[in-house]
Amino acid sequence: MLKRILLIVIIFFGCFTCFSNELIEKDSSKSKTISFKIKLQSAESIQIKVAPLKYNKHFAYSFTLDDGYRSTYLTAFPLLNGGKISNSDKNEWKIDQGGDGTTSNGLFYSDGFGNKIPFKLALAVNGGAIRDLPANRGHLSWSEIKEMYNAGWDILNHGFHHATKHGTNYLTEVIENTASIKQNLDFTMSHFVVPGGEGDAGYHLEYEKDALANGFFSVASYTGVGPVFKVDSKVNLDKMITARTFVQSSKDTTSFKTMDRYLKTLDSIVKQPNSLWFNEFTHGTGNTNLWNLSMRFPDFKYYMTTIADKYGIKGNDSIWMAPWQEVYEYIWLRDLIKIDYKQKGKDVEVKIVIPEIPEAFRYREISLVIDTSSKFEIEFGKDLIIKDDGKTSHKLVHLKLK
């Protein structure tokens, strides 16, 4: 654990750089301008800036489940999204990937406008392992993945067969998995997670190269930047390769001491004054510690519920619990938009130049921090969906591009 904390701290202070001019110039050449008006109740001065994170949260926490195990759907999804958690459920490998059989009301943070948003994770999946039979299969089905995707969970490419051994065609693994998900679920994955396992020395470098060369925006691998990012200033997202850290159960099944140590690390990161993005992984979330690389469900439930109670809507509501892709796309757009506003008395005209957004992006949203003592209302056109708290806290506006 000490080594893990030291690794995080070292990487945390050494991984922040800016976008390349080449990327900015490329995207600004095909930009468009959107506009809206703010009507103040009084002629108080106003200042507008982009929020470092969605809904102006203090920190983003992204959590990914590798390999597409069915325990995700049986336990993790209903716990976070709300629903019936599976009872004990032994899969085809005779491993219990069920949970405690309870019904969860869900775990939430708020959007700052009075709405609850459930915690969401990402799934790193292998298309070659997804199937509908047998009933006690160890991996997810297409319909289960689709349901979680529709609920806002993101799907990441993990190679078609999870292949790592000598002789693997890494390029084929990347491309076939992309095609499989597109054919069966009708969307294009844009982030890659290197599968772990026995392989030639440096095999992960081949995966990184082939994924980035085939349009993936980032790769989670053995080494790289992160897993903690300071996001108060521009972040270098261009061909990003990140380091993975894992949350895993120990042999101790009598207490939550291991989870408490992970939570203590998270708390030390969150206490930093800067806005942060923290990214972690595990594998299964069932009653058995699958392959000894997973979280037993009691540990997973304790871990996520503790985070929700402390940082979610029941606590200080400082967390943005969102998958890797969602956070990546927010920061990408945040760092490339240009905001201009002019105030004349009680009227404020806001213009935002939006860069060309890649077709594979799933999210097109931005939050603005409003600094004014006046209440306000928003007037906007057909190309925007806008939420604001102008009549209450008068400090936040959220834009969703159509």
C-alpha positions as YAML, in Angstrom:
chain: A
units: angstrom
residues:
- id: 1
  name: MET
  ca: [0.00, 0.00, 0.00]
- id: 2
  name: LEU
  ca: [2.85, 2.42, 0.83]
- id: 3
  name: LYS
  ca: [4.37, 1.79, -2.60]
- id: 4
  name: ARG
  ca: [0.96, 2.44, -4.20]
- id: 5
  name: ILE
  ca: [0.58, 5.77, -2.38]
- id: 6
  name: LEU
  ca: [4.12, 6.83, -3.28]
- id: 7
  name: LEU
  ca: [3.53, 5.92, -6.94]
- id: 8
  name: ILE
  ca: [0.35, 7.98, -7.03]
- id: 9
  name: VAL
  ca: [2.00, 10.99, -5.39]
- id: 10
  name: ILE
  ca: [5.02, 10.86, -7.72]
- id: 11
  name: ILE
  ca: [2.90, 10.60, -10.82]
- id: 12
  name: PHE
  ca: [0.47, 13.20, -9.51]
- id: 13
  name: PHE
  ca: [3.11, 15.94, -9.45]
- id: 14
  name: GLY
  ca: [4.75, 14.97, -12.73]
- id: 15
  name: CYS
  ca: [2.08, 14.47, -15.38]
- id: 16
  name: PHE
  ca: [0.58, 17.83, -16.24]
- id: 17
  name: THR
  ca: [1.30, 19.53, -19.54]
- id: 18
  name: CYS
  ca: [-0.64, 21.51, -22.13]
- id: 19
  name: PHE
  ca: [-2.28, 20.71, -25.43]
- id: 20
  name: SER
  ca: [-0.03, 20.87, -28.45]
- id: 21
  name: ASN
  ca: [-0.55, 23.86, -30.76]
- id: 22
  name: GLU
  ca: [-1.00, 21.41, -33.61]
- id: 23
  name: LEU
  ca: [-4.11, 19.90, -32.01]
- id: 24
  name: ILE
  ca: [-5.63, 23.28, -31.19]
- id: 25
  name: GLU
  ca: [-5.08, 24.61, -34.69]
- id: 26
  name: LYS
  ca: [-6.49, 21.49, -36.28]
- id: 27
  name: ASP
  ca: [-9.76, 21.64, -34.34]
- id: 28
  name: SER
  ca: [-10.25, 25.42, -34.48]
- id: 29
  name: SER
  ca: [-10.28, 25.32, -38.29]
- id: 30
  name: LYS
  ca: [-13.78, 23.76, -38.29]
- id: 31
  name: SER
  ca: [-15.37, 25.51, -35.35]
- id: 32
  name: LYS
  ca: [-18.88, 26.87, -34.84]
- id: 33
  name: THR
  ca: [-20.26, 29.58, -32.58]
- id: 34
  name: ILE
  ca: [-23.16, 29.21, -30.17]
- id: 35
  name: SER
  ca: [-24.72, 32.03, -28.18]
- id: 36
  name: PHE
  ca: [-27.23, 32.76, -25.46]
- id: 37
  name: LYS
  ca: [-28.28, 35.70, -23.29]
- id: 38
  name: ILE
  ca: [-28.28, 36.16, -19.55]
- id: 39
  name: LYS
  ca: [-30.93, 38.51, -18.17]
- id: 40
  name: LEU
  ca: [-29.88, 39.84, -14.76]
- id: 41
  name: GLN
  ca: [-32.36, 41.16, -12.22]
- id: 42
  name: SER
  ca: [-29.92, 43.93, -11.31]
- id: 43
  name: ALA
  ca: [-27.00, 45.53, -13.12]
- id: 44
  name: GLU
  ca: [-24.40, 43.81, -10.96]
- id: 45
  name: SER
  ca: [-21.18, 42.93, -12.75]
- id: 46
  name: ILE
  ca: [-20.76, 39.36, -13.94]
- id: 47
  name: GLN
  ca: [-17.82, 37.09, -14.64]
- id: 48
  name: ILE
  ca: [-18.07, 33.81, -16.56]
- id: 49
  name: LYS
  ca: [-15.52, 31.02, -16.85]
- id: 50
  name: VAL
  ca: [-15.49, 27.33, -17.71]
- id: 51
  name: ALA
  ca: [-15.76, 24.96, -14.75]
- id: 52
  name: PRO
  ca: [-12.70, 22.68, -14.41]
- id: 53
  name: LEU
  ca: [-15.07, 19.69, -14.09]
- id: 54
  name: LYS
  ca: [-18.68, 18.98, -14.98]
- id: 55
  name: TYR
  ca: [-21.16, 20.70, -12.64]
- id: 56
  name: ASN
  ca: [-18.12, 22.43, -11.08]
- id: 57
  name: LYS
  ca: [-17.37, 19.43, -8.87]
- id: 58
  name: HIS
  ca: [-14.15, 19.35, -6.85]
- id: 59
  name: PHE
  ca: [-13.00, 15.97, -8.16]
- id: 60
  name: ALA
  ca: [-13.86, 13.38, -10.77]
- id: 61
  name: TYR
  ca: [-13.50, 9.71, -9.90]
- id: 62
  name: SER
  ca: [-13.47, 7.16, -12.73]
- id: 63
  name: PHE
  ca: [-13.67, 3.45, -11.99]
- id: 64
  name: THR
  ca: [-13.35, 0.70, -14.63]
- id: 65
  name: LEU
  ca: [-14.23, -3.00, -14.44]
- id: 66
  name: ASP
  ca: [-11.95, -5.09, -16.67]
- id: 67
  name: ASP
  ca: [-12.88, -8.14, -18.76]
- id: 68
  name: GLY
  ca: [-16.67, -7.87, -18.88]
- id: 69
  name: TYR
  ca: [-17.51, -10.34, -16.11]
- id: 70
  name: ARG
  ca: [-21.19, -10.94, -15.41]
- id: 71
  name: SER
  ca: [-20.77, -9.97, -11.76]
- id: 72
  name: THR
  ca: [-20.87, -6.40, -13.06]
- id: 73
  name: TYR
  ca: [-24.50, -6.78, -14.10]
- id: 74
  name: LEU
  ca: [-25.48, -8.98, -11.15]
- id: 75
  name: THR
  ca: [-24.02, -6.78, -8.41]
- id: 76
  name: ALA
  ca: [-22.22, -3.54, -9.37]
- id: 77
  name: PHE
  ca: [-24.84, -2.16, -11.73]
- id: 78
  name: PRO
  ca: [-27.88, -2.59, -9.45]
- id: 79
  name: LEU
  ca: [-25.92, -1.33, -6.43]
- id: 80
  name: LEU
  ca: [-24.98, 1.93, -8.15]
- id: 81
  name: ASN
  ca: [-27.95, 2.46, -10.46]
- id: 82
  name: GLY
  ca: [-30.56, 1.08, -8.09]
- id: 83
  name: GLY
  ca: [-32.25, -2.30, -8.27]
- id: 84
  name: LYS
  ca: [-32.23, -5.90, -7.08]
- id: 85
  name: ILE
  ca: [-28.76, -7.24, -6.38]
- id: 86
  name: SER
  ca: [-28.32, -10.90, -7.24]
- id: 87
  name: ASN
  ca: [-28.25, -13.60, -4.59]
- id: 88
  name: SER
  ca: [-25.36, -16.03, -4.56]
- id: 89
  name: ASP
  ca: [-24.84, -17.11, -8.19]
- id: 90
  name: LYS
  ca: [-22.24, -19.69, -9.20]
- id: 91
  name: ASN
  ca: [-21.08, -19.33, -12.78]
- id: 92
  name: GLU
  ca: [-19.75, -21.87, -15.28]
- id: 93
  name: TRP
  ca: [-16.37, -21.77, -13.49]
- id: 94
  name: LYS
  ca: [-18.07, -22.71, -10.16]
- id: 95
  name: ILE
  ca: [-17.25, -19.24, -8.84]
- id: 96
  name: ASP
  ca: [-19.85, -17.23, -6.93]
- id: 97
  name: GLN
  ca: [-20.30, -13.98, -8.83]
- id: 98
  name: GLY
  ca: [-23.53, -12.97, -7.13]
- id: 99
  name: GLY
  ca: [-24.13, -10.58, -4.23]
- id: 100
  name: ASP
  ca: [-26.21, -10.32, -1.08]
- id: 101
  name: GLY
  ca: [-29.71, -10.38, -2.56]
- id: 102
  name: THR
  ca: [-30.70, -6.96, -1.22]
- id: 103
  name: THR
  ca: [-32.40, -4.14, -3.11]
- id: 104
  name: SER
  ca: [-30.37, -0.96, -3.58]
- id: 105
  name: ASN
  ca: [-31.83, 2.53, -3.88]
- id: 106
  name: GLY
  ca: [-28.75, 3.54, -5.87]
- id: 107
  name: LEU
  ca: [-25.74, 5.75, -5.12]
- id: 108
  name: PHE
  ca: [-25.92, 9.36, -6.26]
- id: 109
  name: TYR
  ca: [-24.31, 12.75, -6.59]
- id: 110
  name: SER
  ca: [-26.23, 15.86, -7.68]
- id: 111
  name: ASP
  ca: [-25.90, 18.05, -10.77]
- id: 112
  name: GLY
  ca: [-26.25, 21.24, -8.73]
- id: 113
  name: PHE
  ca: [-29.75, 21.86, -10.09]
- id: 114
  name: GLY
  ca: [-31.70, 19.61, -7.77]
- id: 115
  name: ASN
  ca: [-31.31, 16.39, -9.80]
- id: 116
  name: LYS
  ca: [-29.77, 13.13, -8.58]
- id: 117
  name: ILE
  ca: [-27.33, 11.36, -10.91]
- id: 118
  name: PRO
  ca: [-26.37, 7.72, -10.23]
- id: 119
  name: PHE
  ca: [-22.74, 6.66, -9.94]
- id: 120
  name: LYS
  ca: [-21.54, 5.27, -13.28]
- id: 121
  name: LEU
  ca: [-18.56, 3.06, -14.15]
- id: 122
  name: ALA
  ca: [-16.84, 1.92, -17.33]
- id: 123
  name: LEU
  ca: [-16.52, -1.63, -18.68]
- id: 124
  name: ALA
  ca: [-13.44, -2.82, -20.56]
- id: 125
  name: VAL
  ca: [-14.82, -5.68, -22.66]
- id: 126
  name: ASN
  ca: [-13.68, -8.42, -25.04]
- id: 127
  name: GLY
  ca: [-16.18, -8.95, -27.85]
- id: 128
  name: GLY
  ca: [-15.06, -12.55, -28.30]
- id: 129
  name: ALA
  ca: [-16.25, -13.44, -24.77]
- id: 130
  name: ILE
  ca: [-19.72, -11.87, -24.96]
- id: 131
  name: ARG
  ca: [-22.52, -14.40, -25.39]
- id: 132
  name: ASP
  ca: [-26.02, -15.26, -24.21]
- id: 133
  name: LEU
  ca: [-25.47, -18.87, -23.15]
- id: 134
  name: PRO
  ca: [-25.08, -20.72, -20.89]
- id: 135
  name: ALA
  ca: [-27.41, -19.19, -18.33]
- id: 136
  name: ASN
  ca: [-24.64, -19.31, -15.72]
- id: 137
  name: ARG
  ca: [-22.03, -17.81, -18.06]
- id: 138
  name: GLY
  ca: [-19.09, -15.96, -16.54]
- id: 139
  name: HIS
  ca: [-19.19, -13.07, -19.00]
- id: 140
  name: LEU
  ca: [-21.80, -10.48, -19.90]
- id: 141
  name: SER
  ca: [-24.35, -10.80, -22.70]
- id: 142
  name: TRP
  ca: [-24.94, -8.21, -25.41]
- id: 143
  name: SER
  ca: [-28.27, -7.20, -23.90]
- id: 144
  name: GLU
  ca: [-26.72, -6.70, -20.45]
- id: 145
  name: ILE
  ca: [-23.96, -4.48, -21.84]
- id: 146
  name: LYS
  ca: [-26.51, -2.52, -23.86]
- id: 147
  name: GLU
  ca: [-28.63, -1.90, -20.76]
- id: 148
  name: MET
  ca: [-25.66, -0.56, -18.82]
- id: 149
  name: TYR
  ca: [-24.53, 1.54, -21.78]
- id: 150
  name: ASN
  ca: [-28.01, 3.06, -22.06]
- id: 151
  name: ALA
  ca: [-27.81, 3.91, -18.35]
- id: 152
  name: GLY
  ca: [-24.67, 5.97, -18.99]
- id: 153
  name: TRP
  ca: [-21.92, 3.42, -18.38]
- id: 154
  name: ASP
  ca: [-19.12, 3.60, -20.95]
- id: 155
  name: ILE
  ca: [-17.66, 0.67, -22.88]
- id: 156
  name: LEU
  ca: [-13.91, 0.51, -23.52]
- id: 157
  name: ASN
  ca: [-11.96, -1.70, -25.94]
- id: 158
  name: HIS
  ca: [-10.02, -4.48, -24.17]
- id: 159
  name: GLY
  ca: [-9.04, -6.56, -27.21]
- id: 160
  name: PHE
  ca: [-11.29, -9.07, -28.96]
- id: 161
  name: HIS
  ca: [-9.95, -12.20, -27.22]
- id: 162
  name: HIS
  ca: [-7.99, -10.64, -24.32]
- id: 163
  name: ALA
  ca: [-4.94, -12.10, -26.06]
- id: 164
  name: THR
  ca: [-1.45, -11.41, -24.69]
- id: 165
  name: LYS
  ca: [0.70, -14.48, -25.33]
- id: 166
  name: HIS
  ca: [3.47, -14.89, -27.87]
- id: 167
  name: GLY
  ca: [2.15, -14.73, -31.42]
- id: 168
  name: THR
  ca: [-0.75, -12.38, -30.68]
- id: 169
  name: ASN
  ca: [-1.73, -10.11, -33.57]
- id: 170
  name: TYR
  ca: [-2.29, -6.95, -31.55]
- id: 171
  name: LEU
  ca: [-3.66, -4.93, -34.43]
- id: 172
  name: THR
  ca: [-6.28, -7.59, -35.18]
- id: 173
  name: GLU
  ca: [-7.27, -7.70, -31.51]
- id: 174
  name: VAL
  ca: [-7.89, -3.95, -31.54]
- id: 175
  name: ILE
  ca: [-9.74, -3.80, -34.85]
- id: 176
  name: GLU
  ca: [-11.89, -6.92, -34.41]
- id: 177
  name: ASN
  ca: [-13.11, -5.77, -31.02]
- id: 178
  name: THR
  ca: [-14.06, -2.38, -32.41]
- id: 179
  name: ALA
  ca: [-15.98, -4.04, -35.25]
- id: 180
  name: SER
  ca: [-17.69, -6.49, -32.88]
- id: 181
  name: ILE
  ca: [-19.05, -3.78, -30.60]
- id: 182
  name: LYS
  ca: [-20.11, -1.64, -33.55]
- id: 183
  name: GLN
  ca: [-21.96, -4.56, -35.17]
- id: 184
  name: ASN
  ca: [-23.75, -5.71, -32.03]
- id: 185
  name: LEU
  ca: [-24.27, -2.48, -30.08]
- id: 186
  name: ASP
  ca: [-24.07, 0.19, -32.80]
- id: 187
  name: PHE
  ca: [-21.50, 2.56, -31.32]
- id: 188
  name: THR
  ca: [-17.77, 3.06, -31.78]
- id: 189
  name: MET
  ca: [-15.44, 2.70, -28.81]
- id: 190
  name: SER
  ca: [-12.81, 5.41, -28.47]
- id: 191
  name: HIS
  ca: [-10.61, 4.37, -25.52]
- id: 192
  name: PHE
  ca: [-8.47, 1.27, -25.10]
- id: 193
  name: VAL
  ca: [-7.42, -0.76, -22.05]
- id: 194
  name: VAL
  ca: [-4.42, -3.06, -22.52]
- id: 195
  name: PRO
  ca: [-5.35, -6.61, -21.41]
- id: 196
  name: GLY
  ca: [-3.12, -8.04, -18.71]
- id: 197
  name: GLY
  ca: [-1.55, -11.48, -18.77]
- id: 198
  name: GLU
  ca: [1.42, -13.57, -19.79]
- id: 199
  name: GLY
  ca: [3.16, -12.21, -22.88]
- id: 200
  name: ASP
  ca: [6.38, -11.22, -24.56]
- id: 201
  name: ALA
  ca: [8.36, -8.48, -22.86]
- id: 202
  name: GLY
  ca: [6.93, -5.12, -23.85]
- id: 203
  name: TYR
  ca: [3.81, -6.55, -25.50]
- id: 204
  name: HIS
  ca: [1.77, -3.73, -23.98]
- id: 205
  name: LEU
  ca: [3.77, -1.25, -26.10]
- id: 206
  name: GLU
  ca: [2.46, -2.96, -29.23]
- id: 207
  name: TYR
  ca: [-1.11, -2.64, -28.00]
- id: 208
  name: GLU
  ca: [-0.54, 1.04, -27.19]
- id: 209
  name: LYS
  ca: [0.90, 1.75, -30.63]
- id: 210
  name: ASP
  ca: [-1.82, -0.08, -32.57]
- id: 211
  name: ALA
  ca: [-4.67, 1.44, -30.54]
- id: 212
  name: LEU
  ca: [-3.44, 5.01, -30.93]
- id: 213
  name: ALA
  ca: [-2.70, 4.48, -34.62]
- id: 214
  name: ASN
  ca: [-6.29, 3.33, -35.15]
- id: 215
  name: GLY
  ca: [-8.08, 6.34, -33.76]
- id: 216
  name: PHE
  ca: [-8.27, 5.65, -30.02]
- id: 217
  name: PHE
  ca: [-7.92, 8.81, -27.96]
- id: 218
  name: SER
  ca: [-6.29, 7.23, -24.91]
- id: 219
  name: VAL
  ca: [-4.85, 3.93, -23.70]
- id: 220
  name: ALA
  ca: [-4.77, 2.61, -20.13]
- id: 221
  name: SER
  ca: [-1.63, 0.52, -19.75]
- id: 222
  name: TYR
  ca: [1.00, -0.65, -17.28]
- id: 223
  name: THR
  ca: [2.85, 2.64, -17.15]
- id: 224
  name: GLY
  ca: [2.06, 6.19, -18.19]
- id: 225
  name: VAL
  ca: [0.66, 9.43, -16.81]
- id: 226
  name: GLY
  ca: [-1.80, 9.54, -13.92]
- id: 227
  name: PRO
  ca: [-3.70, 7.94, -12.26]
- id: 228
  name: VAL
  ca: [-4.27, 11.36, -10.63]
- id: 229
  name: PHE
  ca: [-4.60, 14.45, -12.82]
- id: 230
  name: LYS
  ca: [-4.64, 18.05, -11.78]
- id: 231
  name: VAL
  ca: [-7.30, 19.63, -14.00]
- id: 232
  name: ASP
  ca: [-7.30, 23.30, -13.00]
- id: 233
  name: SER
  ca: [-5.27, 24.01, -16.13]
- id: 234
  name: LYS
  ca: [-5.05, 22.43, -19.58]
- id: 235
  name: VAL
  ca: [-4.34, 18.71, -19.66]
- id: 236
  name: ASN
  ca: [-2.38, 16.97, -22.40]
- id: 237
  name: LEU
  ca: [-4.92, 14.47, -23.75]
- id: 238
  name: ASP
  ca: [-3.25, 13.98, -27.14]
- id: 239
  name: LYS
  ca: [-2.48, 10.24, -27.56]
- id: 240
  name: MET
  ca: [-2.67, 9.83, -23.79]
- id: 241
  name: ILE
  ca: [-1.24, 6.68, -22.22]
- id: 242
  name: THR
  ca: [-2.19, 6.28, -18.57]
- id: 243
  name: ALA
  ca: [-1.04, 4.09, -15.71]
- id: 244
  name: ARG
  ca: [-3.57, 1.77, -14.12]
- id: 245
  name: THR
  ca: [-3.94, 1.20, -10.39]
- id: 246
  name: PHE
  ca: [-6.24, -1.48, -8.99]
- id: 247
  name: VAL
  ca: [-8.53, -1.78, -5.99]
- id: 248
  name: GLN
  ca: [-8.58, -5.42, -4.87]
- id: 249
  name: SER
  ca: [-9.76, -7.47, -1.92]
- id: 250
  name: SER
  ca: [-7.24, -9.09, 0.39]
- id: 251
  name: LYS
  ca: [-7.40, -12.50, 2.04]
- id: 252
  name: ASP
  ca: [-8.98, -10.88, 5.09]
- id: 253
  name: THR
  ca: [-12.72, -11.57, 4.94]
- id: 254
  name: THR
  ca: [-13.48, -10.54, 8.52]
- id: 255
  name: SER
  ca: [-13.12, -6.76, 8.21]
- id: 256
  name: PHE
  ca: [-12.90, -3.86, 5.76]
- id: 257
  name: LYS
  ca: [-9.37, -2.83, 6.74]
- id: 258
  name: THR
  ca: [-8.07, -3.23, 3.18]
- id: 259
  name: MET
  ca: [-10.88, -1.11, 1.77]
- id: 260
  name: ASP
  ca: [-10.28, 1.49, 4.49]
- id: 261
  name: ARG
  ca: [-6.68, 1.83, 3.31]
- id: 262
  name: TYR
  ca: [-7.84, 2.45, -0.26]
- id: 263
  name: LEU
  ca: [-10.39, 4.96, 1.01]
- id: 264
  name: LYS
  ca: [-7.71, 6.72, 3.04]
- id: 265
  name: THR
  ca: [-5.63, 7.14, -0.13]
- id: 266
  name: LEU
  ca: [-8.64, 8.54, -1.97]
- id: 267
  name: ASP
  ca: [-9.34, 10.94, 0.88]
- id: 268
  name: SER
  ca: [-5.74, 12.21, 0.87]
- id: 269
  name: ILE
  ca: [-6.06, 12.96, -2.85]
- id: 270
  name: VAL
  ca: [-9.43, 14.67, -2.50]
- id: 271
  name: LYS
  ca: [-8.11, 16.96, 0.23]
- id: 272
  name: GLN
  ca: [-5.82, 18.66, -2.29]
- id: 273
  name: PRO
  ca: [-7.01, 22.23, -3.00]
- id: 274
  name: ASN
  ca: [-6.94, 21.70, -6.77]
- id: 275
  name: SER
  ca: [-9.65, 20.18, -8.93]
- id: 276
  name: LEU
  ca: [-8.61, 16.58, -9.61]
- id: 277
  name: TRP
  ca: [-9.39, 13.52, -11.69]
- id: 278
  name: PHE
  ca: [-8.58, 10.09, -10.22]
- id: 279
  name: ASN
  ca: [-8.85, 6.83, -12.17]
- id: 280
  name: GLU
  ca: [-8.88, 3.24, -10.81]
- id: 281
  name: PHE
  ca: [-9.71, -0.33, -11.87]
- id: 282
  name: THR
  ca: [-10.72, -3.76, -10.67]
- id: 283
  name: HIS
  ca: [-12.08, -6.97, -12.26]
- id: 284
  name: GLY
  ca: [-15.02, -8.87, -10.75]
- id: 285
  name: THR
  ca: [-17.39, -7.65, -8.04]
- id: 286
  name: GLY
  ca: [-19.04, -10.94, -6.98]
- id: 287
  name: ASN
  ca: [-18.88, -12.83, -3.71]
- id: 288
  name: THR
  ca: [-15.65, -14.55, -4.73]
- id: 289
  name: ASN
  ca: [-12.40, -12.69, -5.35]
- id: 290
  name: LEU
  ca: [-12.28, -13.73, -9.02]
- id: 291
  name: TRP
  ca: [-8.72, -14.79, -10.03]
- id: 292
  name: ASN
  ca: [-7.54, -12.92, -6.89]
- id: 293
  name: LEU
  ca: [-7.68, -9.73, -8.99]
- id: 294
  name: SER
  ca: [-11.10, -8.51, -7.94]
- id: 295
  name: MET
  ca: [-13.24, -7.05, -5.18]
- id: 296
  name: ARG
  ca: [-15.52, -9.36, -3.26]
- id: 297
  name: PHE
  ca: [-19.02, -7.92, -3.28]
- id: 298
  name: PRO
  ca: [-19.09, -7.03, 0.45]
- id: 299
  name: ASP
  ca: [-15.87, -5.04, -0.08]
- id: 300
  name: PHE
  ca: [-17.18, -3.41, -3.27]
- id: 301
  name: LYS
  ca: [-20.46, -2.46, -1.58]
- id: 302
  name: TYR
  ca: [-18.68, -1.04, 1.46]
- id: 303
  name: TYR
  ca: [-16.19, 0.86, -0.71]
- id: 304
  name: MET
  ca: [-18.72, 2.46, -3.05]
- id: 305
  name: THR
  ca: [-21.29, 3.16, -0.33]
- id: 306
  name: THR
  ca: [-18.65, 4.86, 1.82]
- id: 307
  name: ILE
  ca: [-17.61, 7.06, -1.12]
- id: 308
  name: ALA
  ca: [-21.25, 7.94, -1.82]
- id: 309
  name: ASP
  ca: [-21.99, 8.74, 1.82]
- id: 310
  name: LYS
  ca: [-18.95, 11.00, 2.12]
- id: 311
  name: TYR
  ca: [-18.68, 12.67, -1.29]
- id: 312
  name: GLY
  ca: [-22.07, 12.06, -2.91]
- id: 313
  name: ILE
  ca: [-25.47, 13.65, -2.37]
- id: 314
  name: LYS
  ca: [-25.65, 12.32, 1.21]
- id: 315
  name: GLY
  ca: [-22.29, 13.92, 2.00]
- id: 316
  name: ASN
  ca: [-20.55, 17.07, 0.74]
- id: 317
  name: ASP
  ca: [-21.60, 16.39, -2.89]
- id: 318
  name: SER
  ca: [-18.10, 17.15, -4.20]
- id: 319
  name: ILE
  ca: [-17.73, 14.07, -6.45]
- id: 320
  name: TRP
  ca: [-18.34, 13.67, -10.15]
- id: 321
  name: MET
  ca: [-18.53, 9.85, -10.34]
- id: 322
  name: ALA
  ca: [-18.22, 9.30, -14.08]
- id: 323
  name: PRO
  ca: [-16.49, 6.89, -16.47]
- id: 324
  name: TRP
  ca: [-13.12, 7.62, -18.07]
- id: 325
  name: GLN
  ca: [-14.59, 8.51, -21.47]
- id: 326
  name: GLU
  ca: [-17.08, 11.01, -20.04]
- id: 327
  name: VAL
  ca: [-14.43, 12.88, -18.05]
- id: 328
  name: TYR
  ca: [-11.94, 12.80, -20.94]
- id: 329
  name: GLU
  ca: [-14.46, 14.29, -23.35]
- id: 330
  name: TYR
  ca: [-15.47, 17.05, -20.94]
- id: 331
  name: ILE
  ca: [-11.85, 18.12, -20.41]
- id: 332
  name: TRP
  ca: [-11.13, 17.93, -24.14]
- id: 333
  name: LEU
  ca: [-14.01, 20.28, -24.94]
- id: 334
  name: ARG
  ca: [-13.33, 22.50, -21.94]
- id: 335
  name: ASP
  ca: [-9.75, 23.13, -23.02]
- id: 336
  name: LEU
  ca: [-10.60, 23.97, -26.63]
- id: 337
  name: ILE
  ca: [-13.67, 26.19, -26.41]
- id: 338
  name: LYS
  ca: [-13.35, 29.98, -26.39]
- id: 339
  name: ILE
  ca: [-15.78, 32.11, -24.38]
- id: 340
  name: ASP
  ca: [-16.57, 35.76, -24.98]
- id: 341
  name: TYR
  ca: [-19.25, 37.77, -23.18]
- id: 342
  name: LYS
  ca: [-20.36, 41.39, -23.13]
- id: 343
  name: GLN
  ca: [-22.45, 43.04, -20.44]
- id: 344
  name: LYS
  ca: [-24.69, 46.05, -20.96]
- id: 345
  name: GLY
  ca: [-26.49, 46.82, -17.74]
- id: 346
  name: LYS
  ca: [-28.75, 43.87, -16.98]
- id: 347
  name: ASP
  ca: [-28.14, 42.17, -20.33]
- id: 348
  name: VAL
  ca: [-25.23, 39.81, -20.98]
- id: 349
  name: GLU
  ca: [-24.55, 38.27, -24.37]
- id: 350
  name: VAL
  ca: [-22.42, 35.11, -24.28]
- id: 351
  name: LYS
  ca: [-20.69, 33.64, -27.33]
- id: 352
  name: ILE
  ca: [-18.82, 30.35, -27.28]
- id: 353
  name: VAL
  ca: [-16.66, 29.06, -30.11]
- id: 354
  name: ILE
  ca: [-16.93, 25.26, -30.24]
- id: 355
  name: PRO
  ca: [-14.21, 23.24, -32.00]
- id: 356
  name: GLU
  ca: [-15.05, 20.40, -34.36]
- id: 357
  name: ILE
  ca: [-15.99, 17.54, -32.05]
- id: 358
  name: PRO
  ca: [-14.84, 14.05, -33.07]
- id: 359
  name: GLU
  ca: [-17.67, 11.83, -34.32]
- id: 360
  name: ALA
  ca: [-16.89, 9.12, -31.75]
- id: 361
  name: PHE
  ca: [-17.51, 11.48, -28.83]
- id: 362
  name: ARG
  ca: [-20.53, 10.50, -26.76]
- id: 363
  name: TYR
  ca: [-20.76, 13.63, -24.60]
- id: 364
  name: ARG
  ca: [-21.02, 17.29, -25.65]
- id: 365
  name: GLU
  ca: [-21.53, 19.18, -22.43]
- id: 366
  name: ILE
  ca: [-19.87, 22.05, -20.61]
- id: 367
  name: SER
  ca: [-20.43, 23.78, -17.26]
- id: 368
  name: LEU
  ca: [-19.89, 27.49, -16.68]
- id: 369
  name: VAL
  ca: [-19.15, 29.13, -13.34]
- id: 370
  name: ILE
  ca: [-21.08, 32.39, -12.95]
- id: 371
  name: ASP
  ca: [-19.79, 35.03, -10.56]
- id: 372
  name: THR
  ca: [-22.54, 37.54, -9.82]
- id: 373
  name: SER
  ca: [-24.66, 38.55, -6.85]
- id: 374
  name: SER
  ca: [-27.73, 39.01, -9.05]
- id: 375
  name: LYS
  ca: [-30.39, 36.46, -9.82]
- id: 376
  name: PHE
  ca: [-30.78, 35.80, -13.55]
- id: 377
  name: GLU
  ca: [-32.64, 33.99, -16.30]
- id: 378
  name: ILE
  ca: [-31.34, 32.48, -19.55]
- id: 379
  name: GLU
  ca: [-32.54, 33.08, -23.10]
- id: 380
  name: PHE
  ca: [-31.24, 30.61, -25.67]
- id: 381
  name: GLY
  ca: [-31.87, 29.16, -29.12]
- id: 382
  name: LYS
  ca: [-32.60, 25.74, -30.55]
- id: 383
  name: ASP
  ca: [-29.03, 24.41, -30.62]
- id: 384
  name: LEU
  ca: [-28.68, 24.24, -26.83]
- id: 385
  name: ILE
  ca: [-30.16, 22.63, -23.75]
- id: 386
  name: ILE
  ca: [-29.33, 24.80, -20.75]
- id: 387
  name: LYS
  ca: [-29.76, 24.29, -17.02]
- id: 388
  name: ASP
  ca: [-29.08, 27.12, -14.59]
- id: 389
  name: ASP
  ca: [-29.46, 27.95, -10.91]
- id: 390
  name: GLY
  ca: [-29.88, 31.66, -11.60]
- id: 391
  name: LYS
  ca: [-32.91, 32.07, -9.35]
- id: 392
  name: THR
  ca: [-31.32, 30.34, -6.36]
- id: 393
  name: SER
  ca: [-27.54, 30.16, -6.01]
- id: 394
  name: HIS
  ca: [-26.87, 32.11, -9.25]
- id: 395
  name: LYS
  ca: [-23.48, 30.56, -9.81]
- id: 396
  name: LEU
  ca: [-23.78, 27.71, -12.35]
- id: 397
  name: VAL
  ca: [-24.91, 27.22, -15.95]
- id: 398
  name: HIS
  ca: [-24.71, 23.88, -17.76]
- id: 399
  name: LEU
  ca: [-24.81, 23.60, -21.55]
- id: 400
  name: LYS
  ca: [-25.62, 20.51, -23.58]
- id: 401
  name: LEU
  ca: [-24.95, 20.80, -27.30]
- id: 402
  name: LYS
  ca: [-27.50, 19.17, -29.56]
...
